[in-house]
Every structure is written in C-alpha cells, then in structure tokens.
C-alpha cells in the first residue's frame, strides 16, 4: 500500500513570522491543509528567526523541532542555513526531507561572499538530508547542476479553483510577488515607460522583502514619472482584496531573473489570465505545463527590456493576439494540478 493511501504522521517545520506572504509560505500552507484533508496528521512547527541568518537560539529551536516526528519536511530557507543541525537530526534517526523553494544563492542583492557562503552551507545541508524536494523539473535540474545531488524529487504546486477574471478596460497588467530585485520590477517599469502612448494600467502587488526595502523606494521613484493612476503599489493583498485584484487583471507579468516555478503563473491560468515570464527560469514550466499547443502568453529574456516592450506592444495593439492568449489560458484551467495532487505526490516520495 502506498504512502498516499495510508494515514501518515509527519512534521512540517517552516519559518515563523515572515514579513509577508511568499510563494514558499503559500505552498507550505496549502500542502499542510491538503495533507490534513486527506486524513494525515501534520505537526506544524513554525520556527521564528531571521532566516536564513538565524541566531544560535533559532538554530536550537530548529534542532528540537527536527526531533519531534520520525519523518520531517523542513523548509529550505532554514535547512540550507543549518547543515550541522540537519546532519545531527539524521544521525539521530530522523528522516529529514528538505523542501527547497529557492536556492539561497539565487536571491538577488547578495555579495559574492554571501553567495559563496550560502552555496557552501546549502550544499552541505542538502547532502546531509535524507532527500530533497523541489517544485519543478527546472528546479531539480538546477540543483543537480549546482551541487551534483541525487535524491532530488519534484513536487509541483497545486492550484485552487477560481473564478474566471473579467478583466478591465483599458487592459490591466499585474505583477504579484515580493518587491525584491529578483522579480525584476525595475525592468518592467522601464519597459512600461516606453508604452505610455498606449492605454493600460498596472499594479505591482506585494511588500518589501528583508533584502529589498531600499529597492522599494527606487521603484516608487521610477513610478513617479507616470501619470497618476497608471502604476499603483497596492501593497500586500490577501483574501477578498487579492481576489478583486485578480478579477480585474488581463495579463500577469513575471519576467523574473530567477524562479524555481512561479506559482502566480498557475494561479493566473486558473483564472484564465495569460502570463509573460522570464526565459531560463522555472516559470516557463509553470506557463507551458510541459504540454504542446498554443502558449498562454510569452517567454522573454528577463534582461531585455526591448523584447518585453515589443511583446507587450504587440499584445496591447492586437486584439486577436489577446483573444488567442486568453483562449489558451482558459484551456489550461481544467488541466492544472490541485493541492490534493501535490500532497499525494509528496507522500508517494517520502512514504513509498
């Protein structure tokens, strides 16, 4: 009998009290809920701290949490910064799976020294772990390339059923994610500055990350050149406020410099919203779903503002292209995995 069909007990160790929602925190929340709904007991241990730069006391709390259940899934934001803690837990008999949402060195805004230190720590932690879980085939290939690992498994994010977005006139462009340099908001704003002859509005939804607080001020300075109402910063939205923002969106923009998957892409497709994503990132996998056929959007070089401008100008001025992208996005709605699928995939890996 597979682990997906037996009632299981496992620990889920996650960062506590992060400054705002992220793809990782949303994934963790939905995974835990789906496991619970399937009848499995999940002991959730939120560990507060300035992760990945946790204090010695934070690391002690992490060590204790890793001993509470025989099988534990621990968020990579903590695990990758605590290789000796992972090693000690595994040596003590705990099966420790690291759920890696984003490699630590892949975050932008780091010095070369910080990147090298994070890479060394992360590689050691992942080698000590019983196994590694990531969110896309792209992410798996990236980890193998970075660290030469085996025992890396893919557990893609699910989606929740959602109403089809009505859209807006003029077309509304939406970015959803932390206002960190990795998401490439600055390049998007530079691109939109070349498209002010066309009707559109845009919202950059999200809050500042710990590494990007000064970056947010720069983005606001960039946006100050637009006429009032053209570009807005609604901040962190959740619940009905986020649903309302989705409902008026016509196109999702995620030309990130690095993404292991890009859950907002499939969240948009669940609403019939096409997307524009960065080439060479896991967001391409989220957009295409690995299937042939009409693409529900476009893939662009995240370093090339002119390419993005050409794509957006084409979409804004060609109604047939907008209809084509929209139709392709709507056709993907019924093919998207659910969070129940995510939970089943995870259990088949950690409890075969």
Residue, then its C-alpha position, 0 to 999 in steps of 0.5 A: x500500500x502506498x504512502x498516499x493511501x495510508x494515514x501518515x504522521x509527519x512534521x512540517x517545520x517552516x519559518x515563523x513570522x515572515x514579513x509577508x506572504x511568499x510563494x514558499x509560505x503559500x505552498x507550505x500552507x496549502x500542502x499542510x491543509x491538503x495533507x490534513x484533508x486527506x486524513x494525515x496528521x501534520x505537526x506544524x512547527x513554525x520556527x521564528x528567526x531571521x532566516x536564513x541568518x538565524x541566531x544560535x537560539x533559532x538554530x536550537x529551536x530548529x534542532x528540537x523541532x527536527x526531533x519531534x516526528x520520525x519523518x520531517x519536511x523542513x523548509x529550505x530557507x532554514x535547512x540550507x542555513x543549518x547543515x550541522x543541525x540537519x546532519x545531527x537530526x539524521x544521525x539521530x534517526x530522523x528522516x529529514x526531507x528538505x523542501x527547497x523553494x529557492x536556492x539561497x544563492x539565487x536571491x538577488x542583492x547578495x555579495x559574492x561572499x554571501x553567495x559563496x557562503x550560502x552555496x557552501x552551507x546549502x550544499x552541505x545541508x542538502x547532502x546531509x538530508x535524507x532527500x530533497x524536494x523541489x517544485x519543478x523539473x527546472x528546479x531539480x535540474x538546477x540543483x543537480x547542476x549546482x551541487x551534483x545531488x541525487x535524491x532530488x524529487x519534484x513536487x509541483x504546486x497545486x492550484x485552487x479553483x477560481x473564478x474566471x477574471x473579467x478583466x478591465x478596460x483599458x487592459x490591466x497588467x499585474x505583477x504579484x510577488x515580493x518587491x525584491x530585485x529578483x522579480x525584476x520590477x525595475x525592468x518592467x517599469x522601464x519597459x512600461x515607460x516606453x508604452x505610455x502612448x498606449x492605454x493600460x494600467x498596472x499594479x505591482x502587488x506585494x511588500x518589501x522583502x528583508x533584502x529589498x526595502x531600499x529597492x522599494x523606494x527606487x521603484x516608487x521613484x521610477x513610478x513617479x514619472x507616470x501619470x497618476x493612476x497608471x502604476x499603483x503599489x497596492x501593497x500586500x493583498x490577501x483574501x477578498x482584496x487579492x481576489x478583486x485584484x485578480x478579477x480585474x487583471x488581463x495579463x500577469x507579468x513575471x519576467x523574473x531573473x530567477x524562479x524555481x516555478x512561479x506559482x502566480x503563473x498557475x494561479x493566473x491560468x486558473x483564472x484564465x489570465x495569460x502570463x509573460x515570464x522570464x526565459x531560463x527560469x522555472x516559470x516557463x514550466x509553470x506557463x507551458x505545463x510541459x504540454x504542446x499547443x498554443x502558449x498562454x502568453x510569452x517567454x522573454x529574456x528577463x534582461x531585455x527590456x526591448x523584447x518585453x516592450x515589443x511583446x507587450x506592444x504587440x499584445x496591447x495593439x492586437x486584439x486577436x493576439x489577446x483573444x488567442x492568449x486568453x483562449x489558451x489560458x482558459x484551456x489550461x484551467x481544467x488541466x492544472x494540478x490541485x493541492x490534493x495532487x501535490x500532497x499525494x505526490x509528496x507522500x508517494x516520495x517520502x512514504x513509498 
